[in-house]
């Protein structure tokens, strides 16, 4: 077994995990909330190391990442577990209950990515940050072979492990669920300040960052909620793409489906401060394409997961020559 990083021994064979703000205190034999770490005799082990619960080749737009290698496919993998407990989670079978996994060593995962002509490895589907040691080792090998590393994450990681991981991460989509600390604490069992710090530090470190907000009627869809969210994203950088996605009722959670007009309204509000705003998880064309913020030229055209780069040449807008905010 791999010894976990970032934990504290408390005596009497008890330990405290310091990977995320849950800071789980574990007795001998206990498993962390995320299923990824276990106390064995006063030593914390990363029992999820290399244990893969899901693996697919996905278009980058599915993450969603619209400004990072648009139209490219990437090997997407997941651990079993999560350090949050969203009651409406669409992937609860692999995030909130223990599921069968298969061990794949870091070097083998890199080989699989190359064999499938992937541009890199995306750690996604569940919560990849609970896979810290595995991402660190696999990410280093991936970079050595010219591959990119991508996270689709809830952003729940403490500052020190985040700093260790940042040099190996090329892009991330961070799920910013709400700007209300109570929503994080009471509904999804998370920590808003930690997520905000993760987004800021990633951006400062040169990671390509996009933000997703799942709009849930009655929880985070008021104008006040939207404006606070947009103001935060704009403070990180007005070139940061923001994705508003539609919520669907699941597992008995009491909120109704997000009205399309709510998504369109949020889109219009956000466009007042941000260069790039998108609408997802809904069958409409509005809010899918990327336009040059200088001249309005169509840069990237999207129809569901079909993507065409139509207005970019040598990294610049073909109409006005502005450098595009897209990693090609």
C-alpha positions as CSV (number, residue, x, y, z in Angstrom):
1,X,0.0,0.0,0.0
2,X,1.0,3.6,-0.6
3,X,1.5,5.8,2.5
4,X,-0.7,8.9,2.2
5,X,0.7,12.4,2.1
6,X,-0.6,15.1,4.4
7,X,-1.8,13.6,7.6
8,X,-1.1,14.0,11.3
9,X,-0.6,11.3,13.9
10,X,-2.7,12.0,17.0
11,X,-1.6,9.2,19.3
12,X,-3.4,6.0,20.4
13,X,-3.2,4.9,16.7
14,X,-5.4,7.8,15.6
15,X,-4.7,10.1,12.7
16,X,-6.0,13.2,11.1
17,X,-6.1,13.5,7.3
18,X,-5.0,16.9,6.1
19,X,-5.7,16.6,2.4
20,X,-9.0,18.5,2.3
21,X,-10.9,20.7,4.7
22,X,-12.9,17.8,6.1
23,X,-9.8,17.0,8.1
24,X,-11.1,13.5,8.9
25,X,-10.0,12.1,12.3
26,X,-9.7,8.3,11.9
27,X,-9.4,5.6,14.5
28,X,-7.4,2.5,13.7
29,X,-9.1,0.6,10.8
30,X,-11.3,3.5,9.8
31,X,-11.8,4.8,6.3
32,X,-12.1,8.4,5.3
33,X,-15.3,10.0,4.2
34,X,-14.0,10.0,0.6
35,X,-13.2,6.2,0.7
36,X,-9.7,7.0,-0.4
37,X,-7.6,6.9,2.8
38,X,-7.5,4.4,5.7
39,X,-5.8,4.4,9.0
40,X,-3.9,1.2,9.6
41,X,-2.1,1.1,13.0
42,X,-1.6,4.8,13.1
43,X,-0.4,5.2,9.5
44,X,-2.6,6.7,6.9
45,X,-2.6,4.8,3.6
46,X,-4.0,5.9,0.2
47,X,-6.0,2.8,-0.4
48,X,-7.5,4.2,-3.6
49,X,-4.1,4.5,-5.3
50,X,-4.4,3.4,-8.9
51,X,-7.9,2.0,-8.3
52,X,-9.9,3.0,-11.3
53,X,-13.7,2.9,-11.2
54,X,-14.4,4.4,-14.7
55,X,-12.4,5.1,-17.9
56,X,-13.5,6.5,-21.3
57,X,-12.3,8.6,-24.2
58,X,-14.3,11.9,-24.0
59,X,-14.4,15.1,-26.1
60,X,-12.9,18.0,-24.1
61,X,-16.2,19.8,-24.4
62,X,-17.8,17.2,-22.1
63,X,-15.8,18.3,-19.1
64,X,-16.8,21.0,-20.0
65,X,-13.7,22.8,-21.2
66,X,-14.4,25.0,-24.1
67,X,-11.1,27.0,-24.3
68,X,-8.6,24.1,-23.9
69,X,-7.8,22.2,-27.1
70,X,-11.4,22.4,-28.5
71,X,-12.5,19.4,-30.4
72,X,-9.8,17.1,-29.0
73,X,-10.4,13.9,-27.1
74,X,-8.9,13.0,-23.8
75,X,-8.6,9.8,-21.8
76,X,-10.9,10.3,-18.8
77,X,-10.6,8.3,-15.6
78,X,-12.0,8.3,-12.1
79,X,-11.4,7.0,-8.5
80,X,-14.3,5.7,-6.4
81,X,-15.5,8.3,-3.9
82,X,-15.9,12.0,-3.1
83,X,-15.2,14.3,-0.2
84,X,-18.6,16.0,-0.6
85,X,-22.1,14.7,-0.4
86,X,-24.3,16.5,-2.9
87,X,-27.8,15.0,-2.5
88,X,-28.5,15.4,-6.2
89,X,-25.3,13.9,-7.5
90,X,-25.8,12.3,-10.9
91,X,-22.8,10.0,-10.4
92,X,-23.7,8.9,-6.9
93,X,-23.0,5.2,-7.7
94,X,-19.3,5.9,-7.9
95,X,-19.1,8.9,-5.6
96,X,-21.2,8.0,-2.5
97,X,-21.0,4.2,-2.3
98,X,-18.1,1.9,-2.6
99,X,-17.9,0.4,-6.1
100,X,-15.7,-2.2,-7.9
101,X,-12.4,-0.9,-9.2
102,X,-9.4,-2.1,-11.2
103,X,-5.8,-1.3,-10.5
104,X,-3.9,0.5,-13.2
105,X,-0.4,1.7,-12.4
106,X,0.7,5.2,-13.4
107,X,3.0,4.1,-16.2
108,X,0.3,1.8,-17.6
109,X,-2.2,4.6,-17.6
110,X,0.1,6.8,-19.5
111,X,0.7,4.0,-22.0
112,X,-3.1,3.6,-22.4
113,X,-3.4,7.4,-23.1
114,X,-0.7,7.3,-25.8
115,X,-2.1,4.1,-27.4
116,X,-5.5,5.8,-27.7
117,X,-4.0,9.0,-29.2
118,X,-5.2,11.0,-26.3
119,X,-3.7,14.5,-25.7
120,X,-3.5,13.7,-22.1
121,X,-5.3,12.4,-19.0
122,X,-8.4,13.9,-17.4
123,X,-9.2,13.0,-13.8
124,X,-13.0,13.4,-13.6
125,X,-16.4,11.8,-13.1
126,X,-16.1,11.5,-9.3
127,X,-13.8,13.7,-7.2
128,X,-10.2,13.4,-8.5
129,X,-8.5,15.3,-5.7
130,X,-9.1,12.4,-3.3
131,X,-6.7,10.5,-5.7
132,X,-3.9,12.9,-4.8
133,X,-0.9,10.6,-4.7
134,X,-2.0,8.8,-7.9
135,X,-2.5,12.1,-9.8
136,X,0.8,13.3,-8.6
137,X,2.7,10.2,-9.8
138,X,0.7,9.8,-13.1
139,X,0.8,13.5,-13.8
140,X,4.6,13.6,-13.6
141,X,4.9,10.7,-16.0
142,X,2.3,12.2,-18.4
143,X,4.2,15.5,-18.6
144,X,7.4,13.6,-19.3
145,X,5.7,12.0,-22.3
146,X,4.2,15.3,-23.6
147,X,0.7,14.7,-22.3
148,X,-1.5,17.2,-20.5
149,X,-3.2,16.7,-17.2
150,X,-6.8,18.0,-16.6
151,X,-9.0,18.1,-13.5
152,X,-12.7,18.2,-13.3
153,X,-13.1,18.9,-9.6
154,X,-15.1,20.4,-6.7
155,X,-11.9,22.2,-5.7
156,X,-12.0,20.8,-2.1
157,X,-8.3,20.5,-1.3
158,X,-6.1,22.2,1.4
159,X,-3.5,24.8,0.4
160,X,-0.3,22.8,0.9
161,X,-1.3,19.7,-1.2
162,X,-2.7,22.0,-3.8
163,X,0.6,23.8,-4.2
164,X,2.4,20.5,-4.6
165,X,0.0,19.4,-7.3
166,X,-0.3,22.7,-9.3
167,X,3.0,22.3,-11.4
168,X,1.5,19.1,-13.0
169,X,-2.0,20.4,-13.8
170,X,-2.6,22.1,-17.2
171,X,-6.3,22.8,-17.1
172,X,-9.2,22.4,-14.7
173,X,-12.9,22.9,-14.6
174,X,-13.9,23.7,-11.0
175,X,-17.5,23.3,-9.9
176,X,-18.5,26.4,-8.0
177,X,-21.8,25.3,-6.6
178,X,-22.9,28.6,-4.8
179,X,-21.5,31.7,-3.3
180,X,-23.4,30.9,-0.1
181,X,-21.3,29.3,2.7
182,X,-24.5,27.8,4.2
183,X,-25.3,26.1,1.0
184,X,-21.9,24.5,1.0
185,X,-22.0,23.5,4.7
186,X,-25.7,22.3,4.9
187,X,-26.5,21.0,1.4
188,X,-23.4,19.6,-0.2
189,X,-21.2,19.2,3.0
190,X,-18.3,21.3,1.6
191,X,-16.3,24.5,2.3
192,X,-16.8,27.5,0.0
193,X,-13.6,29.4,1.1
194,X,-11.5,26.4,0.1
195,X,-13.1,26.2,-3.3
196,X,-12.6,29.9,-3.9
197,X,-8.9,29.6,-2.9
198,X,-8.4,26.7,-5.2
199,X,-9.8,28.6,-8.2
200,X,-7.7,31.7,-7.4
201,X,-4.5,29.8,-6.9
202,X,-4.9,27.7,-10.1
203,X,-5.4,30.9,-12.1
204,X,-2.5,32.6,-10.5
205,X,-0.3,29.5,-11.2
206,X,-1.0,29.6,-14.9
207,X,-3.5,26.7,-15.0
208,X,-6.2,27.1,-17.6
209,X,-9.3,27.4,-15.4
210,X,-13.0,27.3,-16.3
211,X,-15.9,27.4,-13.8
212,X,-19.2,25.5,-13.8
213,X,-22.3,26.4,-11.8
214,X,-25.2,24.0,-11.7
215,X,-28.2,26.2,-11.3
216,X,-30.7,24.8,-8.8
217,X,-34.1,26.6,-8.5
218,X,-34.7,28.0,-5.0
219,X,-31.1,27.4,-4.0
220,X,-28.7,29.4,-6.1
221,X,-30.7,31.0,-8.9
222,X,-31.7,34.4,-7.5
223,X,-30.2,37.5,-9.2
224,X,-28.2,38.1,-6.0
225,X,-26.7,34.6,-6.2
226,X,-25.8,35.0,-9.9
227,X,-24.3,38.4,-9.4
228,X,-22.1,37.3,-6.5
229,X,-20.9,34.3,-8.5
230,X,-20.1,36.4,-11.6
231,X,-18.3,39.1,-9.5
232,X,-16.1,36.4,-8.0
233,X,-15.3,34.8,-11.4
234,X,-14.6,38.3,-12.8
235,X,-12.2,39.0,-9.9
236,X,-10.2,35.9,-10.9
237,X,-10.2,37.1,-14.5
238,X,-12.9,38.3,-16.9
239,X,-11.5,35.9,-19.5
240,X,-12.4,32.9,-17.3
241,X,-15.1,30.9,-19.0
242,X,-18.2,30.4,-16.9
243,X,-20.6,27.5,-17.6
244,X,-24.2,27.7,-16.3
245,X,-25.6,24.1,-16.4
246,X,-29.1,22.8,-16.1
247,X,-30.1,20.9,-13.0
248,X,-32.4,17.8,-13.2
249,X,-34.2,16.3,-10.2
250,X,-32.4,13.2,-8.9
251,X,-32.5,10.9,-6.0
252,X,-35.5,12.6,-4.4
253,X,-33.9,16.1,-4.1
254,X,-36.8,18.5,-3.9
255,X,-35.9,21.2,-6.4
256,X,-37.6,21.3,-9.8
257,X,-35.8,21.2,-13.1
258,X,-34.0,24.5,-14.0
259,X,-36.2,26.5,-16.4
260,X,-34.4,27.4,-19.7
261,X,-35.3,31.1,-19.1
262,X,-33.4,31.1,-15.8
263,X,-30.3,29.9,-17.6
264,X,-30.7,32.5,-20.3
265,X,-31.2,35.2,-17.7
266,X,-28.0,34.1,-15.9
267,X,-26.2,34.1,-19.2
268,X,-27.2,37.7,-19.9
269,X,-26.3,38.9,-16.5
270,X,-22.9,37.2,-16.6
271,X,-22.1,38.6,-20.1
272,X,-22.1,42.1,-18.6
273,X,-18.9,41.3,-16.7
274,X,-17.4,38.2,-18.4
275,X,-16.0,37.7,-21.9
276,X,-17.1,34.0,-22.2
277,X,-20.3,32.6,-20.8
278,X,-21.9,29.3,-21.8
279,X,-25.1,27.4,-21.1
280,X,-24.9,23.6,-20.8
281,X,-26.9,20.4,-20.1
282,X,-29.7,21.7,-22.2
283,X,-31.0,21.2,-25.8
284,X,-30.6,24.8,-27.1
285,X,-27.9,26.3,-29.3
286,X,-27.7,29.6,-27.5
287,X,-24.7,29.8,-25.3
288,X,-22.6,27.2,-27.0
289,X,-20.3,29.0,-29.5
290,X,-17.2,31.1,-28.7
291,X,-17.0,34.6,-30.2
292,X,-14.2,37.1,-30.3
293,X,-14.9,39.7,-27.5
294,X,-13.3,42.4,-29.6
295,X,-15.1,42.1,-32.9
296,X,-17.8,39.4,-32.4
297,X,-16.3,37.0,-35.0
298,X,-17.3,33.3,-34.5
299,X,-14.2,31.5,-33.2
300,X,-15.4,28.1,-32.3
301,X,-18.7,26.6,-33.4
302,X,-20.3,23.9,-31.3
303,X,-23.3,21.6,-31.8
304,X,-23.5,19.4,-28.8
305,X,-20.1,17.6,-28.8
306,X,-19.4,18.4,-32.4
307,X,-16.8,21.2,-32.4
308,X,-15.2,23.2,-35.3
309,X,-12.6,25.9,-34.9
310,X,-13.7,28.3,-37.6
311,X,-12.3,31.8,-36.8
312,X,-8.8,31.2,-35.4
313,X,-5.5,31.2,-37.3
314,X,-2.1,31.1,-35.6
315,X,-3.7,31.7,-32.3
316,X,-5.5,34.9,-33.4
317,X,-9.0,36.0,-34.5
318,X,-9.1,35.8,-38.3
319,X,-11.1,39.0,-38.5
320,X,-9.5,41.5,-36.1
321,X,-6.2,39.8,-35.2
322,X,-6.8,39.7,-31.4
323,X,-5.0,36.9,-29.6
324,X,-7.6,34.4,-28.6
325,X,-8.1,33.2,-25.0
326,X,-8.0,29.6,-26.1
327,X,-5.3,27.0,-25.6
328,X,-5.1,25.3,-29.0
